[in-house]
Amino acid sequence: MKATGIVRRIDDLGRVVVPKEIRRTLRIREGDPLEIFTDREGEIILKKYSPIGELGLFAKQYADSLAQTTGHIIAISDKDQFVAASGSMKRELLSKSITPELEQAINERENIIASKEDKNFVRIVADDDTEYSYQVIWPIISEGDAIGSVVLLSKDPKVKFGEVENKLASTAAYFLGRQMEQ
C-alpha cells in the first residue's frame, strides 16, 4: 500500500470523505460503488467495485470464444478498464484503462461501427498508438445501467466490419448484461 499523508476523521454518521485528488486519480465519481475489505492487521481497504469484474472468468471465456470464431480481437471492459481480452492484442488490452471517449460512448449507450477514417472512430486504450482499421463497440446494459462494453477490433485494413460483427457484439453485450442481472 502507498501512503498519501492525508488524514480524515469519521463524522457522527460514520462517513469518511475521500479527497478530491484521490477520487480524480482513481476516476471515482459521485454514486460509484466501492467495495470494502478488511485484513488481519485492522486495515480497511476501499476498492472501486466493477460489476463486470464479477464475471471475470465468464467474460474471458466469452471473449475467447468470439475471438476463435471470428478471428478478430475481442475486448470486454467495465467503465474503467478492460477486464477480458482475446486475440492477437490480448496482452496489450487486458487491465489497461479505457479512454474518456470510450467511457463517454458507454455512458451515452452508443453503439459504434467505424473504420479508422470515420469521424465516429473511438480510441479505446489510453496511451496506446496501436492502429486498428475497424471497430464495433456495444455498451453492456444491466438493470438499466450502462456498466461496460464489448469491443471487436481488426488491424487488417482489408477487413470491413458489417452486420455480422455488429450482431455478434450486440449479442455478447446483451448476454453479459443479462448475466449480471441474475
C-alpha positions as CSV (number, residue, x, y, z in Angstrom):
1,M,0.0,0.0,0.0
2,K,1.1,3.5,-0.7
3,A,0.7,6.2,2.0
4,T,-0.8,9.5,0.9
5,G,-0.2,11.5,4.0
6,I,-3.9,12.5,4.1
7,V,-5.8,12.0,7.3
8,R,-9.6,12.3,7.6
9,R,-11.9,12.0,10.6
10,I,-15.1,9.9,10.7
11,D,-18.2,12.1,11.1
12,D,-21.1,11.4,13.5
13,L,-22.8,9.3,10.8
14,G,-19.7,7.1,10.3
15,R,-18.7,8.7,7.0
16,V,-15.2,9.5,5.7
17,V,-14.6,11.9,2.8
18,V,-12.3,10.5,0.1
19,P,-10.2,13.5,-1.0
20,K,-10.9,15.0,-4.4
21,E,-7.4,14.4,-5.7
22,I,-7.7,10.7,-4.9
23,R,-11.2,10.5,-6.5
24,R,-9.9,12.2,-9.6
25,T,-6.8,10.0,-9.9
26,L,-8.8,6.8,-9.4
27,R,-11.7,8.0,-11.5
28,I,-14.2,7.7,-8.7
29,R,-17.4,9.7,-9.3
30,E,-20.4,10.5,-7.1
31,G,-22.6,7.5,-6.9
32,D,-19.8,5.0,-7.9
33,P,-20.0,1.8,-5.7
34,L,-17.0,1.0,-3.5
35,E,-16.2,-2.4,-2.2
36,I,-14.9,-2.6,1.4
37,F,-12.3,-5.1,2.5
38,T,-10.6,-5.6,5.9
39,D,-7.4,-7.5,6.7
40,R,-6.0,-9.1,9.9
41,E,-3.9,-6.0,10.7
42,G,-7.1,-3.9,11.1
43,E,-6.7,-2.1,7.8
44,I,-9.8,-1.1,5.8
45,I,-9.4,-1.1,2.0
46,L,-11.8,0.6,-0.4
47,K,-11.8,-0.7,-3.9
48,K,-13.8,0.6,-6.8
49,Y,-16.4,-2.0,-7.5
50,S,-16.7,-3.4,-11.0
51,P,-19.8,-5.4,-11.7
52,I,-18.2,-6.7,-14.9
53,G,-15.3,-7.9,-12.8
54,E,-17.7,-10.3,-11.1
55,L,-18.0,-12.0,-14.5
56,G,-14.2,-12.2,-14.9
57,L,-13.7,-15.8,-15.9
58,F,-17.0,-15.9,-17.8
59,A,-16.2,-12.7,-19.7
60,K,-12.8,-14.1,-20.6
61,Q,-14.3,-17.4,-21.9
62,Y,-16.9,-15.5,-23.9
63,A,-14.1,-13.3,-25.4
64,D,-12.0,-16.3,-26.2
65,S,-15.0,-18.0,-28.0
66,L,-15.8,-14.9,-30.0
67,A,-12.1,-14.4,-31.0
68,Q,-11.7,-18.1,-32.0
69,T,-14.9,-17.9,-34.1
70,T,-14.3,-14.6,-35.8
71,G,-10.5,-14.3,-35.9
72,H,-10.9,-10.7,-34.6
73,I,-9.6,-9.0,-31.4
74,I,-12.2,-9.1,-28.7
75,A,-12.2,-6.9,-25.6
76,I,-14.7,-6.5,-22.7
77,S,-14.5,-3.5,-20.5
78,D,-16.1,-2.1,-17.4
79,K,-16.3,1.7,-17.2
80,D,-12.6,2.0,-16.2
81,Q,-10.5,-0.8,-17.8
82,F,-10.6,-3.9,-19.9
83,V,-11.5,-6.9,-17.8
84,A,-11.2,-9.6,-20.6
85,A,-9.5,-9.7,-23.9
86,S,-8.7,-12.3,-26.5
87,G,-7.0,-12.4,-29.9
88,S,-3.7,-11.1,-31.1
89,M,-3.7,-7.9,-28.8
90,K,-4.7,-9.7,-25.6
91,R,-1.7,-8.6,-23.6
92,E,-1.9,-5.0,-24.8
93,L,-5.5,-4.6,-23.8
94,L,-6.0,-6.6,-20.6
95,S,-6.2,-4.4,-17.5
96,K,-5.5,-1.3,-19.5
97,S,-7.5,1.9,-18.8
98,I,-10.2,2.8,-21.3
99,T,-10.1,6.3,-22.9
100,P,-12.6,9.0,-21.9
101,E,-14.0,8.7,-25.4
102,L,-14.9,5.0,-24.9
103,E,-16.3,5.8,-21.4
104,Q,-18.5,8.5,-23.0
105,A,-19.7,6.1,-25.6
106,I,-20.6,3.6,-22.8
107,N,-22.4,6.3,-20.7
108,E,-24.3,7.5,-23.8
109,R,-25.2,3.9,-24.6
110,E,-23.8,4.5,-28.1
111,N,-23.1,1.5,-30.4
112,I,-20.4,2.3,-32.9
113,I,-19.3,0.6,-36.0
114,A,-16.5,2.5,-37.7
115,S,-13.3,2.4,-39.8
116,K,-10.3,4.4,-38.6
117,E,-11.1,7.1,-41.2
118,D,-14.6,7.7,-39.8
119,K,-15.2,10.7,-37.6
120,N,-17.0,8.4,-35.0
121,F,-14.0,6.1,-34.6
122,V,-13.1,5.9,-31.0
123,R,-9.6,5.5,-29.5
124,I,-10.2,2.7,-26.9
125,V,-6.9,2.4,-24.8
126,A,-5.3,5.3,-23.1
127,D,-1.6,5.8,-24.0
128,D,-1.8,3.3,-26.9
129,D,-0.9,4.1,-30.5
130,T,-2.0,0.8,-32.0
131,E,-3.7,1.3,-35.3
132,Y,-7.0,-0.5,-35.7
133,S,-8.6,-0.5,-39.0
134,Y,-12.2,-1.3,-37.9
135,Q,-14.1,-1.4,-34.7
136,V,-17.5,-2.3,-33.3
137,I,-18.4,-1.1,-29.8
138,W,-21.6,-2.1,-27.9
139,P,-22.4,-0.9,-24.4
140,I,-23.3,-3.6,-21.8
141,I,-26.6,-2.6,-20.1
142,S,-27.6,-4.3,-16.9
143,E,-30.8,-3.4,-14.9
144,G,-30.9,-0.1,-16.9
145,D,-27.3,0.9,-16.1
146,A,-24.5,1.1,-18.7
147,I,-21.8,-0.9,-17.0
148,G,-19.2,-1.7,-19.7
149,S,-18.7,-2.5,-23.4
150,V,-17.9,-5.3,-25.8
151,V,-15.4,-4.2,-28.4
152,L,-14.5,-6.1,-31.7
153,L,-11.4,-4.8,-33.4
154,S,-9.4,-5.6,-36.6
155,K,-5.9,-4.5,-37.5
156,D,-6.2,-5.8,-41.1
157,P,-7.1,-2.9,-43.4
158,K,-8.7,-5.4,-45.9
159,V,-11.3,-6.5,-43.3
160,K,-14.5,-4.5,-43.2
161,F,-16.9,-5.0,-40.4
162,G,-20.6,-5.2,-41.2
163,E,-23.9,-6.5,-39.9
164,V,-22.4,-9.9,-38.7
165,E,-19.8,-8.3,-36.4
166,N,-22.4,-5.7,-35.3
167,K,-24.8,-8.5,-34.3
168,L,-22.1,-10.5,-32.6
169,A,-21.1,-7.6,-30.4
170,S,-24.7,-6.8,-29.7
171,T,-25.5,-10.3,-28.7
172,A,-22.4,-10.5,-26.5
173,A,-23.3,-7.2,-24.8
174,Y,-26.9,-8.2,-24.2
175,F,-25.9,-11.7,-22.9
176,L,-23.3,-10.3,-20.5
177,G,-25.8,-7.7,-19.3
178,R,-28.4,-10.4,-18.6
179,Q,-25.8,-12.5,-16.7
180,M,-25.2,-9.5,-14.4
181,E,-28.9,-9.4,-13.6
182,Q,-29.0,-13.0,-12.3
